[in-house]
C-alpha cells in the first residue's frame, strides 16, 4: 500500500511539505501519541512529528497542547456529524420503529468512537484534561441536540426537560465509550447498556418528569 502524504516516518523528517500537510502531520502525530500518553507535552508531540517545538507553535499559536486536543476533537466530531447526516435511518414514526432502530444507531456511534482510539476525548474529568477541553466536549453534546431531537420527535417531545435528559444520556454514553476504548467493557456491552438507558428515557423518564 502506498504511504499517505501525512505519514511521518523518521527517515523523511527533512522532507519539505506544504503548510496544510505539515499541520496535519502534527495533528496525526499528536493523535498517535495521545493514545499512549494523554498528557503528552508539546516537545513530545514535536519529536513524534519530526519537527521542532517552534514549528508546532507556529501552526498552533498560543494554545499549546490544549489547542491540538481541541483541533482533534473538532475533526472527530465533524466526522461523526457527517456520518449522522448521511444516516440511512429515517426518523421513526412511532415507538415500535424507534425500538427497532435505536440499537443500530447506537452501535454506529460506538463503532465510530472506539475506532478513533482516542479515549481521552470521552473520559471527561477522568482524563486529567483541562477544564477548557471538558467544556468543549460538553458543548459538542449540546450541539448534537439539534440533530437528535428532530429525529426523535415522534417518541420524545422537544422540551427543555427532555433536552436535559438527552444531554445527560450523551454524557453517560461518553463514559461507556471510554470504558469500551480502554477494553474494560466490550462494544456489545456498551451498546446494550446505552440502549437500555435510551429506552428508560423515552419510555419512562420523560413521562415521569412531564
N, C-alpha and C positions, 0 to 999 in steps of 0.2 A: 504494500500500500504506500502511495506517495505521502511524504510528510507534509503536513499543513504549514502554511506560511507563519502561523502563530506559535509553532513549537519553538522551544528554546534550548536545544542541545548545547552542552558546554563547548563543543568543538566549533560552534558557529557564533560565539559570543561577539565577535568583532564584525560580523556581517552587518551591512547597512540596511535598515528597514525604513519604511515610511513612518511618519509620526503615528498614524492610526494603528498600524500593525504593531509598532513598538509599545504603544499604550495597552493594546490588547494582550501582548505578551506579558506585560507586568501583571495585568489582571489574572491571566491564566496561571502565572507563577504563584501569585498570592492565593488563588483558589486551591491550588495543589498543596501549598504549604499549610494553609489553614486546616486542611483535613487532618494533618498530623499535629499541628500546633496552633490552636485558635488564637493564642496570644502572641503570635509571631510579630517581630518588630519590622520597621522599615528596612533596616540593614539586612535582615534575613530575607526579606522579600526581594531586595535588590540583588542579593547573592544568588537566590534561586533563579531570578530572571536573567542573570548575567549582565547587569547594568550597575551603574553607580547609584548611591543614595541620592545624589544631587539630581540625577535624571528622573528618579521616582518622584522627587519633589517638584520637578519641572512639569511632569504630567499630572500630578495630583497635588497642586499647591495648597498649602495652608491646612490640609486636612489629615495628613499622615495616614496611619493605618485605618483610622475611622472612616476616612473618605473612600478608601479602597473597599472596605467592608460594605459601605453604603452602595457603591457602584455595583458590586457583585450582587447585592440584594436586589437592586433595581433591575439589573439584567435578568436575574432569575424570575422575578415577579412578572416582568414583561413577557417572558416566555410562557408563564402559566396563564396569564390573561389572554394571550393569543390563542392558547390551547382551549381555554374556556369558550372564547368567542367562536371557535371552529367546532364546538361540541355538536355531535350529531344527535344529541338527545334533546328533543323539543320540550318546552315547558309542560309538565304533566297537567292533565285536565282534571284529575281527581286524585284522591288518596291512594287508590289502587295503582294507578300509573306511577305515582310518586314512589311508592314502596318498591315497585319493580325496577326503578332506575337509580335510586339513591345509592345502592351498593356499587353500581358501575361507575357513577361519577366520583364517589369517594375513593374507590380503588385507583382511578386515574390520578387523582390528586396525590395519593400516597406514592404511586409509582414515579410520578414526576419528581416529587420532593426527595424521596430516598435516592433516586437516580442522580440528583445533584451532588451527593456525597459532601454536603456542607451542613453537618448537624448544628454548627454554631448559629446558623440562620434561624433555627427553630427553637433553640434552647432557652431564649429569653435570659432571665437573670442567672440561670444556672451556668451559662457560658462564660460569665465574667466580662461580657462586652460592656461597652459604655452605655450610659442612660440614653444618649442621643440615638444610638442604633436601636435600642429597645423601643424607643418612641417611634422610629421609622417603621419598624416591623408592625407595631400596633396600628399605625396609620394604614398600612397595607391591608390589614384585616378589616378596617373600617371601610376602605375604598371598595373592597370586594362586595360589600352590601349592595352597591349599585348594580351588580350583576346577579347576585343571589336572590334578592327579594323579588324582582320581577319574575324570575324563573320559577320561584316557589309560590307565586301569588294565589294559585288555586287551592293551596293547602295551608298557607301561612300568611295571614293578613299583614300588610306593611304598616306596622305601628311602632312607636318608639320602644315599647317593651319587647316586641319581637325582634327588632333590630339589635337590642342589647343581648337577647338570648343567642342570636346567631353569632354576634361578635364574640361572646364568651365561648361558644362552641368552637369557633375557629382557633381561639387560644388553646383550648383543650386538645384540638387536633394537632396543633403545633407540638404540644408535649408528646403526643403519641408518635408523631413523625420523628421527633428527636430520639425517642427510645428505639424506634424501628431502625433508624440510621445507625445507631450505636450497636444494633444487634441484640438488644435486651428483650425485644419482642419481635415477632415476625410481622411482615406486611399483612398477612391474613388476619392476625390477631388485632393489629391496629385498625384495619378496616372494619372488623366485626365490632370492636368497641365503639368506633366512631359512628357507625350506622345505628347501633343501639341508642347512642346518645341523641342522634338526629331524630329517631323515632320518638324518643322521650320528649323532645322539644315540640315536634309537630303534633303528636297525638295526645300529649298530656300537659306539658308545662305551659304552653301557650294558652290553652283554655283555662287552666287553673289561675293564671295571672291576669286574665282578661277582666 
